[in-house]
Amino acid sequence: MGSVAFGVLGPLQVERDGQPVQLNAPKLRVLLAALLLRANSPVPVVTLADWLWGEDPSPAAHKSTSMYVLRLRRMLGDDVVIETRPNSYLLRLQPDQLDLLKFQKLASDAREGAAEDERRLLAEALACWRGPALTDVPSEPLQRDEVPLLEEERLRVQERYFEVSLELGRHRDVLGELVRLTEHHPWQESFWALLLVALDGTGRRAEALETYRKLHRRFVEELGVEPGARLQRAHQAILNDGTEPVPATKAPVVVWQVPGDVQRFVGRTAVIDDLTRMVGAHRNVVISGPPGVGKTTLAIHVAHRWAEQFPDGQLYVNLQGFAADPPLSPAAALSRFVRALGQPRDHVPDDVEEQAALLRSMLTGRRMLLVLDNAVNADQVRPLLPGQGDCRVLITSRTDLRGLAVTPGAGHLPLTVLSGAESRAVLTDMVGTTRADAEPDAIGELANACAHLPLALRIAGANLAADPHRGVAAYTRELARGRLNELAIDGDERSAVRAAFDQSYLRLSEQDQTLFGLLGLAPGPDISTAAAAALVGAAERDTKRALERITVANLLHRTEPGRYAFHDLIREYAASRAATNDDAVTRLIDFYVAHADPNALSWLDEERNNLLAAMTWAATRPAARHHAWRLLSVLHGYLRARGHAREAVAACTQALDAATEAGDHKACMALLDLLGHLHHNLGDFDQAVGHHEQMLATARDLRDLDAEAEALRNVGSHLKQQGRPQDALRQYRMSLTVSRQAGNTEAEIMALNFIGVATAFAGEPADAVEWHEQSRDLAELSGNREAAHRALNGLGIAHWALGNLDESLDIHHQVLAYCRDAGQKFGELSSLACLAESHLDAGRREQARSFADDALTLALRMGDRRVEANLIRIIATIEHDQATYEKAVALAQEIGFRYGEAAALIGLASAVRGTDPRAALTRSERALALMREHGALLLEPDALTEMAHDQLELGDKTAATATATHAVQLAAHRQRRLVVQRARQVLQRI
C-alpha cells in the first residue's frame, strides 16, 4: 500500500508515494475538492450535489453523486478511506496527508509557543500554500462560497506572522512582504498598520508618515470614511516619538479587545463630557439604562476615543447579564482576562479569589481600560475590578449596580433616551439630508414613534434607507399600526422597539422569517453559517444568503466572516416569533456532535461557548439528553487542555440553579449528572460524589428507577477513582439490583461491567472475569457492540492481573480496533495504556514504550490526568528512572488517584532500593498502607514483594522471608501468577 497525499492550498493536487496522480474528470475534481475541504467531517450529499451541479441540480443528482463517489474510491484505491454516513460522505485523513490540515495544525500549535517558536510555526504554515486555492476546480458555488474562506484564513495567519516578526524586531525581514501585501490587499487596514510600524522600525519615519497621508486621502475620497482605530494608533505612535523601534525581545502584552466602533456615532455630546469627567474622578463607572438605549455602543465609542489615554490596552468582556444564555461567571471572565494578558493557561488558578488577585497583580503598573459589558449584578463585577492604580473600568448594565457605589466605590451615569434633536440627527444620518429636509415633521414624528430609543431609531432608519422611494410619513403611519397588542413589551420604549422590529421582520421573506425565528431559539451567543444551515435544515449556500439578507435588515450582525449574533433584545424578539421547535435545535446539536472532533482545536475554540450552551440545553430535555453526554465525552478533554473546564462547570451550575428555581426535577437530575461527570473529569471526586448523591436523592423522591441506577453507578465510579473499591462495589451492586427491578438491560450491562472493574481492583481478578463475561454476553445478546467492547476492556484488565498476558493482549487489540473504527477516543486511550502495561509485564519494553508514548500523547491532548499518571509510571518502569516515578506520584496525589499513587510508590521504591533501601521501604510501606486504607487491594502482593526486597537490602532476612512468604500466599490465593513468581525470587535470594 502506498502513501497518498493531497493539496488544496493551490491547484488541486494528488500524489502517491511522491508521484503526481492525474485526476482529469472535472466532476471528480470537484467531488474530491469538496471532501478535502471538509476532511474528517461528514459532507451532506445535498451539499456535494450543489457543488457538482450548481444551483439547480437535477432530481437524479443525489444518485449521480453516489456514482461519482464510487468512481473516486476506485481511482484513489484502498489507501484512502471515504466513509459512507447517513446522507453524507466523510474522507478520513491525517494532518500530514492534506496541506490544509497541516496548515491549520501548525497555525493552532503556533499560539501555544514563545515568540520565536510562534514565528517559525507560522512561517511553516504559510509555506503550505502553493498559490491561490483550487483555481483548477470548475465549481462556481465552491469558488464563491469556500475559496474566499480559505483566503481569509490565510490572511489571518499572515497578519499574525507579521505581528510576531515586528515584536521580535525583524522589521527589515518583513518590510518587502508587507509592501507587496498592501498592494494586493489595498483595503486591509491591519497590513497597512503593520507596514507603518515596519517602515518606522527601519528608520524610514518620513516615508511612514507620507504613506499614511496618502492612505488617509484614499480612504476619504474613495470610501468616504476615516481609517480605522488600529491604523490611526499606528500613525499616532509614529507622531509621538517615532524614534523607538519595537524591541528585539518580545514586548509586554498589549491587548485591544474592545469591539469596533460604529461607523458614525451621532449625539450624546453632553453625556460623553459627563462620562469623561466621571472617569477622571472614579476608577469605576457604571452606565445603566433600559435595553436598546445604547449603553454598549456608548461604552465602545468612548473606549475608542480614549485609546491614547490607556497606552497599555483595553480589555473587554460581554458578561451576558441579560442574554438568553446564563450570565458569564466571574471565574470565566477572569480566566479570559489573565490569559489575554499573557498568563499561560496551565498557571491560571481555579479559585476565583486567586484569579482576581492574579489579575490585580498583572494590572499593577499598567494604564488600561476595562469594559465590562452587560453585567447582571454587583457580585458578578467585583472580582473583575483592578483596585488601586491607573486602570479605569466602564460597566454597562440594565440595573444601576448601586452596591458598587458602596464597595469598592463607583460613579453612576444613568443613560436615558436621546433628545429630540439627537433622534432627528440619527434618522437624518441614516436616510440622508435630502429626504429628511423634504419631510422634517415626519422625521420628528418617527422619532417620537421610536420613543427616541437609539436601537429603534437605527432599525427604522435602516428600513427607510433600504427603500429610498418610501415616504417617511407613510412609514411612520405603518409603524404605528404595526404595534400589535399581543407582541407588546412592558414599557413604552420596549413597545416602540417591538414595533420597529415588526417592520423589519415583516419585510423578510417567509423563509427568512423562519430562519430568523429559529436563530432566536438556538443555544449559544452566536452561530456560524454551517450551524445555521443545520438548524434550519437547508443548504449552506442558501442559508448564507438568508443570513446576509437578515443582516442587511439590521436584525442580525456579522461578528466576523461566517459568524452572526443578535443584540440580546432582538434575540428575545426572534424567539417570540418562533414556535418552540426542539427538532430544529436537535438538528443543530446533531451538527455540533458530528463536528466536535477533539483534534479540531480551532473549530472547538470558535464554538466553545455554543457547545457549552448546547450541552446544557440538551441535558435538560429528555429526548436530547444523550447528545449532552456525547458532547461532554468529546469536550471534556479539550476543555481541560485549553483551560476552559471551569467554564463548563459554571454554565451547568447556573443552569442547575435555574432548573431548581423552576422546580424542574428532571432537569435538575440531568444537570447534576452532567456536573458529576465534569468534576470527575477534572479530578474533583468529592464534588462529583456530592452531585451524584444529590441526583440519587432526587431520583428516589421521584421513584425514577432508571435515574437511581445511573446515580448509584456514577457514585461508585467516583469512589473507585478515589481508591475505595469496596465502597464502589456496594454502589454498583445496588445499581445492578435497581436496574433489574426497572427492566433496564442497558443499565444492567453497565452495572455488571462496573462490578467487574471494582472487583478486580479490590484484589479478586478471577471473580472479575465472571462479571465481565456476564456483561459481555448480555451486551452481545442485546446487540450493543459499544457495551460489549467496554466489557471486553475490563475483561482484558482482569486477565492482565491474572498474568494471562496473551489473552489480555489479544482482547485489548480487539478493543483498540473497534474504538478507532468507531472514533471513541477514550476507549482508544484505555486500550493503548493497557497494551503498554501488558507488553511491559511480558518483557517487551520496546513495544511497551511505543504504546505508552502513543497513549501519553493522546492523554495529554484529551486532558485525562488519571491515565496520564499511569502512563508516566509505566514509562518510569521502562526507564527505571527515579525522577519520572516521582512525577507520577506527585500527579496521582494532586488528583486524588489512590491506585495510581500506590502503583507509582511501589515503582519508586524499586528505583531507590539500590542506593537508599530505607527510603525504599518507607515508600513500599506507604503504598501498602494506602491500599489497605481504601480497600484497593489488587497491588497488595506487589507492595509486599517490594517490601521484602527492601528488607533484604537492609539485611533483615527474617522480616524479608516473612513478608515474601505472605506475598506468595496472597498472590497465589488471588491467582496472580506473575506476582507469585516475583515474590518467590525474593525467597530464592535469601
Stockholm file with secondary structure:
# STOCKHOLM 1.0

chainA/1-990         MGSVAFGVLGPLQVERDGQPVQLNAPKLRVLLAALLLRANSPVPVVTLADWLWGEDPSPAAHKSTSMYVLRLRRMLGDDVVIETRPNSYLLRLQPDQLDLLKFQKLASDAREGAAEDERRLLAEALACWRGPALTDVPSEPLQRDEVPLLEEERLRVQERYFEVSLELGRHRDVLGELVRLTEHHPWQESFWALLLVALDGTGRRAEALETYRKLHRRFVEELGVEPGARLQRAHQAILNDGTEPVPATKAPVVVWQVPGDVQRFVGRTAVIDDLTRMVGAHRNVVISGPPGVGKTTLAIHVAHRWAEQFPDGQLYVNLQGFAADPPLSPAAALSRFVRALGQPRDHVPDDVEEQAALLRSMLTGRRMLLVLDNAVNADQVRPLLPGQGDCRVLITSRTDLRGLAVTPGAGHLPLTVLSGAESRAVLTDMVGTTRADAEPDAIGELANACAHLPLALRIAGANLAADPHRGVAAYTRELARGRLNELAIDGDERSAVRAAFDQSYLRLSEQDQTLFGLLGLAPGPDISTAAAAALVGAAERDTKRALERITVANLLHRTEPGRYAFHDLIREYAASRAATNDDAVTRLIDFYVAHADPNALSWLDEERNNLLAAMTWAATRPAARHHAWRLLSVLHGYLRARGHAREAVAACTQALDAATEAGDHKACMALLDLLGHLHHNLGDFDQAVGHHEQMLATARDLRDLDAEAEALRNVGSHLKQQGRPQDALRQYRMSLTVSRQAGNTEAEIMALNFIGVATAFAGEPADAVEWHEQSRDLAELSGNREAAHRALNGLGIAHWALGNLDESLDIHHQVLAYCRDAGQKFGELSSLACLAESHLDAGRREQARSFADDALTLALRMGDRRVEANLIRIIATIEHDQATYEKAVALAQEIGFRYGEAAALIGLASAVRGTDPRAALTRSERALALMREHGALLLEPDALTEMAHDQLELGDKTAATATATHAVQLAAHRQRRLVVQRARQVLQRI
#=GR chainA/1-990 SS CCCEEEECSSSCEEEETTEECCCCCHHHHHHHHHHHHTTTSCEEHHHHHHHHHTTSCCTTHHHHHHHHHHHHHHHHCTTSEEEEETTEEEEECCGGGBHHHHHHHHHHHHTTSCHHHHHHHHHHHHTTCCSSTTTTCCCHHHHHHTHHHHHHHHHHHHHHHHHHHHHTTCHHHHHHHHHHHHHHCTTCHHHHHHHHHHHHHTTCHHHHHHHHHHHHHHIIIIISSCCCHHHHHHHHHHHHTCCCCCCSSCCCCCEECSCCCCSSCCSCHHHHHHHHHHHHHCSEEEEECCTTSSHHHHHHHHHHHTGGGCTTEEEEEECCTTSSSCCCCHHHHHHHHHHHTTCCGGGCCSSHHHHHHHHHHHHTTCCCEEEEEEECCHHHHGGGCCCSSSCEEEEEESSCCTHHHHTTCCEEEECCCCCHHHHHHHHHHHHCHHHHHHSHHHHHHHHHHTTTCHHHHHHHHHHHHHCTTSCHHHHHHHHHHTCCGGGCCSSHHHHHHHHHHHHHHHTSCHHHHHHHHHHHHSSSSCEEHHHHHHHHTSCHHHHHHHHHHHHHTTSSEEEETTEEECCHHHHHHHHHHSCCCHHHHHHHHHHHHHHCCTTCHHHHHHHHHHHHHHHHHHHTSGGGHHHHHHHHHHHHHHHHHTTCHHHHHHHHHHHHHHHHHHTCHHHHHHHHHHHHHHHHHHTCHHHHHHHHHHHHHHHHHHTCHHHHHHHHHHHHHHHHHTTCHHHHHHHHHHHHHHHHHHTCHHHHHHHHHHHHHHHHHTTCHHHHHHHHHHHHHHHHHHTCHHHHHHHHHHHHHHHHHHTCHHHHHHHHHHHHHHHHHHTCHHHHHHHHHHHHHHHHHTTCHHHHHHHHHHHHHHHHHHTCHHHHHHHHHHHHHHHTCHHHHHHHHHHHHHHTCHHHHHHHHHHHHHHHTTTCHHHHHHHHHHHHHHHHHHTCCTTHHHHHHHHHHHHHHTTCHHHHHHHHHHHHHHHHHTTCHHHHHHHHHHHHHC
#=GC SS_cons         CCCEEEECSSSCEEEETTEECCCCCHHHHHHHHHHHHTTTSCEEHHHHHHHHHTTSCCTTHHHHHHHHHHHHHHHHCTTSEEEEETTEEEEECCGGGBHHHHHHHHHHHHTTSCHHHHHHHHHHHHTTCCSSTTTTCCCHHHHHHTHHHHHHHHHHHHHHHHHHHHHTTCHHHHHHHHHHHHHHCTTCHHHHHHHHHHHHHTTCHHHHHHHHHHHHHHIIIIISSCCCHHHHHHHHHHHHTCCCCCCSSCCCCCEECSCCCCSSCCSCHHHHHHHHHHHHHCSEEEEECCTTSSHHHHHHHHHHHTGGGCTTEEEEEECCTTSSSCCCCHHHHHHHHHHHTTCCGGGCCSSHHHHHHHHHHHHTTCCCEEEEEEECCHHHHGGGCCCSSSCEEEEEESSCCTHHHHTTCCEEEECCCCCHHHHHHHHHHHHCHHHHHHSHHHHHHHHHHTTTCHHHHHHHHHHHHHCTTSCHHHHHHHHHHTCCGGGCCSSHHHHHHHHHHHHHHHTSCHHHHHHHHHHHHSSSSCEEHHHHHHHHTSCHHHHHHHHHHHHHTTSSEEEETTEEECCHHHHHHHHHHSCCCHHHHHHHHHHHHHHCCTTCHHHHHHHHHHHHHHHHHHHTSGGGHHHHHHHHHHHHHHHHHTTCHHHHHHHHHHHHHHHHHHTCHHHHHHHHHHHHHHHHHHTCHHHHHHHHHHHHHHHHHHTCHHHHHHHHHHHHHHHHHTTCHHHHHHHHHHHHHHHHHHTCHHHHHHHHHHHHHHHHHTTCHHHHHHHHHHHHHHHHHHTCHHHHHHHHHHHHHHHHHHTCHHHHHHHHHHHHHHHHHHTCHHHHHHHHHHHHHHHHHTTCHHHHHHHHHHHHHHHHHHTCHHHHHHHHHHHHHHHTCHHHHHHHHHHHHHHTCHHHHHHHHHHHHHHHTTTCHHHHHHHHHHHHHHHHHHTCCTTHHHHHHHHHHHHHHTTCHHHHHHHHHHHHHHHHHTTCHHHHHHHHHHHHHC
//
